[in-house]
Amino acid sequence: YIEGEGTFEKPYSPADLDYFNGRVSEKVWVKGTIIGYISDTQKGTYSPADENVVATNLAVGTPDAYIPVQLPKGKVRDAINLKDNADKQGTTVWLYGNIATYCGKAGLKNVTNYSLDGVTGIGQATNDANAPRVIYSIDGRYLGTDASALGKGIYVVGGKKIVK
């Protein structure tokens, strides 16, 4: 059951990304708790911050439903990586990036924005309103960007489910 919409106001949960991985690659907002970093890229397992922690990624979610998050060089990595900011472990975070397979499981790559309070981010806190809305069928098939060509049904448009 998907509750989020991928927006800053209604972000996806880490558990939601399993459904969208491989079906949607657009940038979306995800909200979760920083629980550690990814220590084993072969299996996608995570570890809490320790002496081996790396700055390049995070594990966000819960021990049962977490996602690996790639932290590219720059302001986002500098602000929330656990190597330099161990106090961020256990913090709720909103992240804006592309849904993609990372470290062998559904995750978030190319993170360009974040928020620690759900109010402010380091850049714009909304999706680009001028970007074309990509349309997918409910089973994940790409249908283009022209909503007027759709018949009756349930679709995923811009990361949101719509009924037409």
Phi, psi and omega in degrees: 000122182263119178262326183283170177236000180083006178265168177298319182287326180228072184289158172290158171266162175305323180295330179297329186294333176302320180293315187277342182300126181088346180254326183227136178234006182291166178285135180219164173265137176230139179240133178192182180259135177287113183253351180161209179226165180274122184256340184230096184294341179287322184249352180071022179280155182243164175224147171295161179305132179210195183292344180261004185304143179246159182268353189274348182205166176226161165248126184233132178139228176233166178303333181270335182217089181232162178234148170279140182235121176281131178249098179294158178305142177133200187298320181296309180300315181301325187276327189234001179292148185280342178295317181261347185224061183302335180291349180280346178298132183090357181273140173282136183222143170258131182232141180243113181197185181270135173291126181197158173289130180216132182055036174083006178211171179302132182205196182232126180239165176054046180293124183244354181207156177206165173213142177255353182236358180074008181240313183240152175230184179275349178218211178292141182259019179227157176290157181292111183293338182271351181287142178296141180274117179284137184246133176234151171287167182295338177266011171095004179283135177290130181241001179104207182231002184262098182293335182292340182273000184276143172270190178294142178159187177249129184228161172249114183237119181060031179084003181243142175281133176229153176245129181241000000 
